[in-house]
């Protein structure tokens, strides 16, 4: 696996620094899993019968960043980046005609916006809501670490099927 630069997690620090650095490590890991691949490889559904691809994961995580940080914590009403298809299905995993560079830019911008929202929050106890349920920033950060970690496991399998590369 190409050893791209990842932000080292805070090993001794306060809770915000620890959570945000572990989340950034997970974001960097997804970028590392995608590094050095062609557009075709990023679109490839490498593990049959799944429709999952590395590009689909990047697009999905852009949507997850948007939903949890901008809409829930930030109180915005930002609609999905990739929309729905004619059948009403979210399009983030439909990547055959997706703009690869544009998709990565959306994800990177979504991550930057998420970091800004976290940085601006007074504390981890700040709350937002979705569907009538309250969520603390603390919960959202923990959930996002879990979300990325799960999908990075998928990314590891996808990358190995594409070119044999493995690694953390």
C-alpha positions as protocol buffer text, in pm:
chain_id: "A"
residue {
  index: 1
  type: UNK
  ca { x: 0 y: 0 z: 0 }
}
residue {
  index: 2
  type: UNK
  ca { x: 126 y: 345 z: -81 }
}
residue {
  index: 3
  type: UNK
  ca { x: 216 y: 510 z: 250 }
}
residue {
  index: 4
  type: UNK
  ca { x: 55 y: 849 z: 210 }
}
residue {
  index: 5
  type: UNK
  ca { x: 95 y: 1107 z: 480 }
}
residue {
  index: 6
  type: UNK
  ca { x: -172 y: 1071 z: 746 }
}
residue {
  index: 7
  type: UNK
  ca { x: -237 y: 1298 z: 1039 }
}
residue {
  index: 8
  type: UNK
  ca { x: -114 y: 1115 z: 1347 }
}
residue {
  index: 9
  type: UNK
  ca { x: -384 y: 1080 z: 1614 }
}
residue {
  index: 10
  type: UNK
  ca { x: -338 y: 1259 z: 1945 }
}
residue {
  index: 11
  type: UNK
  ca { x: -231 y: 991 z: 2193 }
}
residue {
  index: 12
  type: UNK
  ca { x: -238 y: 1213 z: 2502 }
}
residue {
  index: 13
  type: UNK
  ca { x: -471 y: 1509 z: 2495 }
}
residue {
  index: 14
  type: UNK
  ca { x: -815 y: 1636 z: 2568 }
}
residue {
  index: 15
  type: UNK
  ca { x: -1125 y: 1466 z: 2435 }
}
residue {
  index: 16
  type: UNK
  ca { x: -1186 y: 1703 z: 2144 }
}
residue {
  index: 17
  type: UNK
  ca { x: -827 y: 1674 z: 2022 }
}
residue {
  index: 18
  type: UNK
  ca { x: -840 y: 1297 z: 2052 }
}
residue {
  index: 19
  type: UNK
  ca { x: -1172 y: 1255 z: 1870 }
}
residue {
  index: 20
  type: UNK
  ca { x: -1095 y: 1500 z: 1591 }
}
residue {
  index: 21
  type: UNK
  ca { x: -749 y: 1358 z: 1530 }
}
residue {
  index: 22
  type: UNK
  ca { x: -877 y: 999 z: 1516 }
}
residue {
  index: 23
  type: UNK
  ca { x: -1147 y: 1110 z: 1272 }
}
residue {
  index: 24
  type: UNK
  ca { x: -887 y: 1284 z: 1057 }
}
residue {
  index: 25
  type: UNK
  ca { x: -674 y: 967 z: 1065 }
}
residue {
  index: 26
  type: UNK
  ca { x: -974 y: 778 z: 928 }
}
residue {
  index: 27
  type: UNK
  ca { x: -1030 y: 1039 z: 655 }
}
residue {
  index: 28
  type: UNK
  ca { x: -663 y: 1023 z: 561 }
}
residue {
  index: 29
  type: UNK
  ca { x: -683 y: 643 z: 553 }
}
residue {
  index: 30
  type: UNK
  ca { x: -963 y: 656 z: 294 }
}
residue {
  index: 31
  type: UNK
  ca { x: -753 y: 893 z: 83 }
}
residue {
  index: 32
  type: UNK
  ca { x: -457 y: 655 z: 117 }
}
residue {
  index: 33
  type: UNK
  ca { x: -672 y: 361 z: -1 }
}
residue {
  index: 34
  type: UNK
  ca { x: -761 y: 559 z: -315 }
}
residue {
  index: 35
  type: UNK
  ca { x: -413 y: 695 z: -389 }
}
residue {
  index: 36
  type: UNK
  ca { x: -244 y: 605 z: -714 }
}
residue {
  index: 37
  type: UNK
  ca { x: -548 y: 450 z: -882 }
}
residue {
  index: 38
  type: UNK
  ca { x: -694 y: 543 z: -1220 }
}
residue {
  index: 39
  type: UNK
  ca { x: -1046 y: 678 z: -1259 }
}
residue {
  index: 40
  type: UNK
  ca { x: -1152 y: 338 z: -1393 }
}
residue {
  index: 41
  type: UNK
  ca { x: -1005 y: 159 z: -1091 }
}
residue {
  index: 42
  type: UNK
  ca { x: -1176 y: 398 z: -850 }
}
residue {
  index: 43
  type: UNK
  ca { x: -1510 y: 326 z: -1020 }
}
residue {
  index: 44
  type: UNK
  ca { x: -1455 y: -51 z: -1024 }
}
residue {
  index: 45
  type: UNK
  ca { x: -1696 y: -268 z: -830 }
}
residue {
  index: 46
  type: UNK
  ca { x: -1429 y: -509 z: -720 }
}
residue {
  index: 47
  type: UNK
  ca { x: -1613 y: -747 z: -488 }
}
residue {
  index: 48
  type: UNK
  ca { x: -1907 y: -925 z: -652 }
}
residue {
  index: 49
  type: UNK
  ca { x: -2198 y: -913 z: -609 }
}
residue {
  index: 50
  type: UNK
  ca { x: -2162 y: -580 z: -429 }
}
residue {
  index: 51
  type: UNK
  ca { x: -2201 y: -254 z: -619 }
}
residue {
  index: 52
  type: UNK
  ca { x: -1953 y: -90 z: -384 }
}
residue {
  index: 53
  type: UNK
  ca { x: -1655 y: 100 z: -528 }
}
residue {
  index: 54
  type: UNK
  ca { x: -1387 y: 321 z: -380 }
}
residue {
  index: 55
  type: UNK
  ca { x: -1535 y: 621 z: -559 }
}
residue {
  index: 56
  type: UNK
  ca { x: -1879 y: 531 z: -426 }
}
residue {
  index: 57
  type: UNK
  ca { x: -1738 y: 527 z: -72 }
}
residue {
  index: 58
  type: UNK
  ca { x: -1580 y: 871 z: -121 }
}
residue {
  index: 59
  type: UNK
  ca { x: -1910 y: 1009 z: -249 }
}
residue {
  index: 60
  type: UNK
  ca { x: -2106 y: 840 z: 30 }
}
residue {
  index: 61
  type: UNK
  ca { x: -1877 y: 982 z: 297 }
}
residue {
  index: 62
  type: UNK
  ca { x: -1915 y: 1330 z: 147 }
}
residue {
  index: 63
  type: UNK
  ca { x: -2289 y: 1287 z: 198 }
}
residue {
  index: 64
  type: UNK
  ca { x: -2238 y: 1159 z: 553 }
}
residue {
  index: 65
  type: UNK
  ca { x: -2014 y: 1457 z: 638 }
}
residue {
  index: 66
  type: UNK
  ca { x: -2276 y: 1693 z: 495 }
}
residue {
  index: 67
  type: UNK
  ca { x: -2562 y: 1531 z: 679 }
}
residue {
  index: 68
  type: UNK
  ca { x: -2410 y: 1500 z: 1023 }
}
residue {
  index: 69
  type: UNK
  ca { x: -2201 y: 1815 z: 1045 }
}
residue {
  index: 70
  type: UNK
  ca { x: -2379 y: 2072 z: 829 }
}
residue {
  index: 71
  type: UNK
  ca { x: -2737 y: 1960 z: 874 }
}
residue {
  index: 72
  type: UNK
  ca { x: -2743 y: 1807 z: 1222 }
}
residue {
  index: 73
  type: UNK
  ca { x: -2474 y: 1998 z: 1415 }
}
residue {
  index: 74
  type: UNK
  ca { x: -2478 y: 2315 z: 1203 }
}
residue {
  index: 75
  type: UNK
  ca { x: -2856 y: 2335 z: 1168 }
}
residue {
  index: 76
  type: UNK
  ca { x: -2834 y: 2392 z: 793 }
}
residue {
  index: 77
  type: UNK
  ca { x: -3062 y: 2240 z: 532 }
}
residue {
  index: 78
  type: UNK
  ca { x: -2808 y: 2135 z: 269 }
}
residue {
  index: 79
  type: UNK
  ca { x: -2945 y: 1887 z: 18 }
}
residue {
  index: 80
  type: UNK
  ca { x: -2749 y: 1591 z: -113 }
}
residue {
  index: 81
  type: UNK
  ca { x: -2456 y: 1652 z: -342 }
}
residue {
  index: 82
  type: UNK
  ca { x: -2533 y: 1368 z: -579 }
}
residue {
  index: 83
  type: UNK
  ca { x: -2912 y: 1358 z: -568 }
}
residue {
  index: 84
  type: UNK
  ca { x: -3142 y: 1069 z: -648 }
}
residue {
  index: 85
  type: UNK
  ca { x: -3196 y: 872 z: -968 }
}
residue {
  index: 86
  type: UNK
  ca { x: -3526 y: 812 z: -1145 }
}
residue {
  index: 87
  type: UNK
  ca { x: -3604 y: 522 z: -908 }
}
residue {
  index: 88
  type: UNK
  ca { x: -3559 y: 751 z: -606 }
}
residue {
  index: 89
  type: UNK
  ca { x: -3229 y: 591 z: -499 }
}
residue {
  index: 90
  type: UNK
  ca { x: -2941 y: 801 z: -373 }
}
residue {
  index: 91
  type: UNK
  ca { x: -2682 y: 831 z: -652 }
}
residue {
  index: 92
  type: UNK
  ca { x: -2358 y: 843 z: -454 }
}
residue {
  index: 93
  type: UNK
  ca { x: -2289 y: 475 z: -523 }
}
residue {
  index: 94
  type: UNK
  ca { x: -2380 y: 503 z: -893 }
}
residue {
  index: 95
  type: UNK
  ca { x: -2041 y: 599 z: -1031 }
}
residue {
  index: 96
  type: UNK
  ca { x: -2027 y: 481 z: -1394 }
}
residue {
  index: 97
  type: UNK
  ca { x: -2051 y: 837 z: -1526 }
}
residue {
  index: 98
  type: UNK
  ca { x: -1928 y: 1015 z: -1212 }
}
residue {
  index: 99
  type: UNK
  ca { x: -1672 y: 1293 z: -1229 }
}
residue {
  index: 100
  type: UNK
  ca { x: -1386 y: 1147 z: -1023 }
}
residue {
  index: 101
  type: UNK
  ca { x: -1195 y: 1469 z: -958 }
}
residue {
  index: 102
  type: UNK
  ca { x: -1518 y: 1656 z: -887 }
}
residue {
  index: 103
  type: UNK
  ca { x: -1630 y: 1387 z: -644 }
}
residue {
  index: 104
  type: UNK
  ca { x: -1303 y: 1404 z: -452 }
}
residue {
  index: 105
  type: UNK
  ca { x: -1328 y: 1784 z: -442 }
}
residue {
  index: 106
  type: UNK
  ca { x: -1680 y: 1763 z: -298 }
}
residue {
  index: 107
  type: UNK
  ca { x: -1560 y: 1519 z: -31 }
}
residue {
  index: 108
  type: UNK
  ca { x: -1253 y: 1727 z: 57 }
}
residue {
  index: 109
  type: UNK
  ca { x: -1467 y: 2043 z: 79 }
}
residue {
  index: 110
  type: UNK
  ca { x: -1723 y: 1860 z: 293 }
}
residue {
  index: 111
  type: UNK
  ca { x: -1446 y: 1748 z: 530 }
}
residue {
  index: 112
  type: UNK
  ca { x: -1308 y: 2102 z: 552 }
}
residue {
  index: 113
  type: UNK
  ca { x: -1653 y: 2239 z: 628 }
}
residue {
  index: 114
  type: UNK
  ca { x: -1702 y: 1971 z: 894 }
}
residue {
  index: 115
  type: UNK
  ca { x: -1372 y: 2062 z: 1059 }
}
residue {
  index: 116
  type: UNK
  ca { x: -1474 y: 2428 z: 1063 }
}
residue {
  index: 117
  type: UNK
  ca { x: -1806 y: 2344 z: 1230 }
}
residue {
  index: 118
  type: UNK
  ca { x: -1629 y: 2138 z: 1497 }
}
residue {
  index: 119
  type: UNK
  ca { x: -1368 y: 2409 z: 1553 }
}
residue {
  index: 120
  type: UNK
  ca { x: -1641 y: 2672 z: 1597 }
}
residue {
  index: 121
  type: UNK
  ca { x: -1840 y: 2467 z: 1849 }
}
residue {
  index: 122
  type: UNK
  ca { x: -1815 y: 2585 z: 2209 }
}
residue {
  index: 123
  type: UNK
  ca { x: -1792 y: 2231 z: 2341 }
}
residue {
  index: 124
  type: UNK
  ca { x: -1860 y: 1868 z: 2260 }
}
residue {
  index: 125
  type: UNK
  ca { x: -2194 y: 1913 z: 2437 }
}
residue {
  index: 126
  type: UNK
  ca { x: -2330 y: 2134 z: 2158 }
}
residue {
  index: 127
  type: UNK
  ca { x: -2638 y: 1965 z: 2017 }
}
residue {
  index: 128
  type: UNK
  ca { x: -2821 y: 1954 z: 1690 }
}
residue {
  index: 129
  type: UNK
  ca { x: -3116 y: 1751 z: 1574 }
}
residue {
  index: 130
  type: UNK
  ca { x: -3249 y: 1535 z: 1296 }
}
residue {
  index: 131
  type: UNK
  ca { x: -3595 y: 1387 z: 1268 }
}
residue {
  index: 132
  type: UNK
  ca { x: -3685 y: 1509 z: 1616 }
}
residue {
  index: 133
  type: UNK
  ca { x: -3384 y: 1341 z: 1780 }
}
residue {
  index: 134
  type: UNK
  ca { x: -3111 y: 1542 z: 1956 }
}
residue {
  index: 135
  type: UNK
  ca { x: -2745 y: 1457 z: 1895 }
}
residue {
  index: 136
  type: UNK
  ca { x: -2440 y: 1600 z: 2072 }
}
residue {
  index: 137
  type: UNK
  ca { x: -2126 y: 1692 z: 1882 }
}
residue {
  index: 138
  type: UNK
  ca { x: -1954 y: 1432 z: 2099 }
}
residue {
  index: 139
  type: UNK
  ca { x: -2187 y: 1162 z: 1963 }
}
residue {
  index: 140
  type: UNK
  ca { x: -2147 y: 1284 z: 1604 }
}
residue {
  index: 141
  type: UNK
  ca { x: -1767 y: 1266 z: 1622 }
}
residue {
  index: 142
  type: UNK
  ca { x: -1778 y: 916 z: 1771 }
}
residue {
  index: 143
  type: UNK
  ca { x: -2032 y: 808 z: 1508 }
}
residue {
  index: 144
  type: UNK
  ca { x: -1820 y: 950 z: 1225 }
}
residue {
  index: 145
  type: UNK
  ca { x: -1514 y: 759 z: 1346 }
}
residue {
  index: 146
  type: UNK
  ca { x: -1724 y: 442 z: 1340 }
}
residue {
  index: 147
  type: UNK
  ca { x: -1864 y: 526 z: 996 }
}
residue {
  index: 148
  type: UNK
  ca { x: -1520 y: 583 z: 844 }
}
residue {
  index: 149
  type: UNK
  ca { x: -1366 y: 281 z: 1017 }
}
residue {
  index: 150
  type: UNK
  ca { x: -1637 y: 52 z: 878 }
}
residue {
  index: 151
  type: UNK
  ca { x: -1604 y: 191 z: 528 }
}
residue {
  index: 152
  type: UNK
  ca { x: -1224 y: 184 z: 545 }
}
residue {
  index: 153
  type: UNK
  ca { x: -1257 y: -189 z: 600 }
}
residue {
  index: 154
  type: UNK
  ca { x: -1459 y: -203 z: 278 }
}
residue {
  index: 155
  type: UNK
  ca { x: -1198 y: 15 z: 108 }
}
residue {
  index: 156
  type: UNK
  ca { x: -921 y: -221 z: 216 }
}
residue {
  index: 157
  type: UNK
  ca { x: -1096 y: -517 z: 52 }
}
residue {
  index: 158
  type: UNK
  ca { x: -1175 y: -316 z: -261 }
}
residue {
  index: 159
  type: UNK
  ca { x: -817 y: -195 z: -296 }
}
residue {
  index: 160
  type: UNK
  ca { x: -676 y: -545 z: -251 }
}
residue {
  index: 161
  type: UNK
  ca { x: -911 y: -678 z: -520 }
}
residue {
  index: 162
  type: UNK
  ca { x: -808 y: -399 z: -757 }
}
residue {
  index: 163
  type: UNK
  ca { x: -430 y: -423 z: -738 }
}
residue {
  index: 164
  type: UNK
  ca { x: -332 y: -647 z: -449 }
}
residue {
  index: 165
  type: UNK
  ca { x: -226 y: -357 z: -227 }
}
residue {
  index: 166
  type: UNK
  ca { x: -288 y: -410 z: 142 }
}
residue {
  index: 167
  type: UNK
  ca { x: -203 y: -230 z: 460 }
}
residue {
  index: 168
  type: UNK
  ca { x: -343 y: -21 z: 737 }
}
